[in-house]
Amino acid sequence: MKEIMKEHGGLLATVAVTICILTIIFSAVTDSDGNRGIVKIIAAHMNTDGTDYNAYADYGAYQTEIAIDAPVIEYQGSGSLAPGTVNVADYVKAHDYNGQELAVKLLKFRDKDGNEILVPDTNSVLVLGTTGEGDRTVSHEQKRKVEDDQTPDVPAIFAEWKIKEGLAWEKIT
């Protein structure tokens, strides 16, 4: 017991003092209204009425916007895309809540399991390796992501959409 107190006595004294201080702070302190403990004193002075969100000036606009349906994005082809250069905008269509067609920009191509599709790069490198038996091997390692070829079409589609919507945005110079 003497060895335990010698090794851990300081820790035990620190824990005992900490518990006493916390007990005093959380239960022995009383305010003028009779609230006992820091937690009850703070809770007594907090505003618990809540916020009236209907009083905000833009509440009506918010309600209108959240009632609008989300855009619909769908694949309009049959089967898989053919290998080679494909105009993805012919297969993937997006429409807003009014049924207006939206421009589509694909960020990544993925297979049915969700893996990003990579294709061999023209700048493939040879990787030298060895098998478990000590035989040498050579393999191609470098691949690149399938590029989205729809990016050049976006400005024209956006300009057409602005005209349909009656928006007169001017170019800032």
C-alpha positions in Angstrom: 0.0 0.0 0.0 2.9 2.3 0.8 4.4 1.7 -2.6 1.1 2.4 -4.3 0.7 5.7 -2.5 4.3 6.6 -3.3 3.8 5.9 -7.0 0.2 7.1 -7.5 -0.5 9.4 -4.5 -0.1 12.6 -6.4 -2.6 11.4 -9.0 -5.1 10.4 -6.4 -4.8 13.7 -4.6 -5.3 15.5 -8.0 -8.4 13.5 -8.8 -9.8 14.1 -5.3 -9.2 17.9 -5.5 -10.7 18.0 -9.1 -13.9 16.2 -8.0 -14.3 18.6 -5.0 -13.9 21.7 -7.3 -16.4 20.3 -9.8 -18.9 19.5 -7.1 -18.7 23.0 -5.8 -19.0 24.5 -9.3 -21.9 22.3 -10.4 -23.9 22.0 -7.3 -22.9 24.3 -4.4 -23.2 27.7 -6.3 -26.6 29.3 -6.0 -27.8 32.5 -7.7 -30.2 35.1 -6.4 -33.2 33.4 -8.0 -32.5 30.1 -6.1 -31.1 28.2 -9.1 -28.4 25.8 -7.8 -25.4 24.8 -9.9 -23.8 26.4 -12.9 -25.9 24.3 -15.4 -29.2 25.4 -13.8 -28.1 29.0 -13.5 -27.1 29.2 -17.2 -30.3 27.3 -18.3 -32.5 29.8 -16.3 -31.1 32.7 -18.2 -31.3 31.2 -21.7 -34.0 32.1 -24.2 -36.0 28.9 -24.8 -38.9 30.4 -26.7 -37.4 29.4 -30.0 -37.2 31.3 -33.3 -40.2 32.2 -35.4 -39.0 31.4 -38.9 -42.3 32.6 -40.4 -41.3 36.2 -39.4 -38.4 36.3 -41.9 -39.0 38.5 -44.9 -37.8 35.9 -47.4 -39.7 33.0 -45.9 -42.3 33.0 -48.8 -39.5 32.8 -51.4 -37.9 30.0 -49.4 -41.1 28.0 -49.3 -41.6 28.5 -53.1 -38.1 27.3 -53.9 -38.2 24.2 -51.7 -41.5 23.2 -53.4 -39.8 23.1 -56.8 -38.9 19.6 -58.1 -35.3 18.6 -58.5 -33.7 18.3 -62.0 -34.3 15.0 -63.7 -31.2 13.4 -65.2 -31.7 10.3 -67.4 -29.9 8.0 -69.8 -31.9 7.9 -73.1 -30.0 5.3 -75.0 -30.5 1.6 -75.3 -27.7 -0.6 -74.0 -24.1 0.5 -73.6 -22.3 3.3 -75.4 -20.3 2.2 -78.5 -16.5 2.3 -78.2 -14.9 5.3 -79.8 -15.9 8.9 -79.9 -19.4 9.4 -78.6 -21.5 12.6 -78.2 -22.7 12.0 -74.6 -25.3 14.8 -74.9 -27.1 12.5 -77.3 -27.6 9.9 -74.6 -27.7 11.8 -71.3 -30.4 14.4 -70.9 -31.3 16.7 -68.0 -34.5 18.7 -67.5 -35.4 21.3 -64.8 -38.7 21.7 -63.0 -40.3 23.4 -66.0 -39.2 20.6 -68.4 -36.6 22.8 -70.0 -33.5 20.9 -71.2 -30.4 21.6 -69.2 -26.8 21.4 -70.4 -25.0 18.3 -69.2 -21.3 18.1 -68.3 -20.0 14.7 -67.2 -17.3 14.9 -64.7 -16.3 11.2 -64.6 -17.2 8.0 -66.4 -17.8 5.0 -64.2 -18.6 1.4 -64.8 -21.6 -0.4 -63.3 -19.7 -1.1 -60.1 -18.8 2.6 -59.6 -15.1 2.3 -60.7 -13.7 5.1 -62.8 -13.1 4.0 -66.4 -9.5 4.4 -67.6 -8.2 3.8 -71.1 -4.7 3.1 -72.4 -2.7 6.3 -72.9 -0.7 6.9 -76.0 2.3 7.6 -73.8 2.2 4.3 -72.0 5.4 3.3 -70.3 6.9 -0.2 -69.9 7.3 -1.4 -66.3 9.9 -4.1 -65.6 9.2 -6.6 -62.9 10.0 -10.1 -61.7 7.8 -13.1 -60.8 8.1 -15.2 -57.7 10.3 -17.6 -59.6 12.7 -14.8 -60.6 11.5 -14.4 -64.2 11.5 -10.9 -65.6 8.2 -9.3 -66.8 7.2 -6.2 -68.8 3.9 -4.5 -68.6 2.2 -1.2 -69.6 1.1 0.9 -66.6 0.1 4.4 -67.7 -3.6 5.1 -68.3 -5.7 8.2 -68.6 -9.2 9.1 -67.7 -11.9 9.1 -70.4 -12.3 12.8 -71.3 -15.6 14.6 -71.5 -16.0 15.9 -75.0 -19.0 18.0 -74.2 -17.3 21.0 -72.7 -17.0 23.1 -75.9 -20.8 22.8 -76.4 -21.7 24.3 -73.0 -21.4 28.0 -73.9 -23.7 27.7 -76.9 -26.3 25.7 -74.9 -26.1 28.3 -72.1 -26.6 31.2 -74.5 -29.6 29.4 -76.0 -31.1 28.9 -72.5 -30.6 32.5 -71.6 -32.6 33.6 -74.7 -35.4 31.1 -73.9 -35.6 32.4 -70.3 -35.5 36.0 -71.4 -32.3 36.8 -69.5 -30.3 39.7 -70.7 -26.9 39.3 -69.2 -24.3 41.4 -70.6 -20.6 40.6 -70.9 -18.5 42.5 -68.4 -15.4 44.0 -70.0 
